[in-house]
Amino acid sequence: VQLQASGGGLVQAGGSLRLSCAASGNIFTTNRMGWYRQVPGQQRELVATITSGGTTNYADPVKGRFTISRDNAKNTVYLQMNSLKFEDTAVYYCNYLGSRHFWGQGTLVTVSS
């Protein structure tokens, strides 16, 4: 399984970014995908997940601001991030839950205050 994430960058507080993650290899569209994030020196934490049927789960800090979606035909998961805050600054990792957790390379999101 290979996961290629893109869309990170520098944005001012209150702004928006959209992350994308394309999955390839031995994948099944029925498997859950999601986004996690990690700040240096801290543990990786859940941001949002989505099942193949579209059931979503969000971490409390991002509820109402972030939206996860997926295009099963393209094996791609998205994360629309609105009303970004300084504390959203992190490396964001795409995740595919198969026989184990598979991770993308990470994309840096920097929110300036």
C-alpha positions, 0 to 999 in steps of 0.5 A: 500500500502506498499513500501519497499526500499533498496540499500542505503549506503555510496559511494565516489563521482563519484561512483554509487548506485542502489536503489530498491523499491518493492510495495505490497498491493492494488496497480495498475501497471498503477499508477505513481511511483517515488523517492524523497529525503530529507536532514534534515531540508529541504523539501522533493524534487522530484528526478524522476518519471515514469508512467506505460508506461515508461514516465519519469520526472527528477529533473534538478540536477539529469538529465543525472546522474540518471535513473529511471525504473520500472518492472511492473511484479514485482511491483518494481521501480529502481533508478540507480544513477551514478556520485554521488555528495556530494550534493546527500546525503539524505534520499531517499523515494520511492513514489506511487501515488494512492488515495494519496501519499504513501511513503516507509521507506526511505533509506540513501544515503551518498556520501563522497567528 
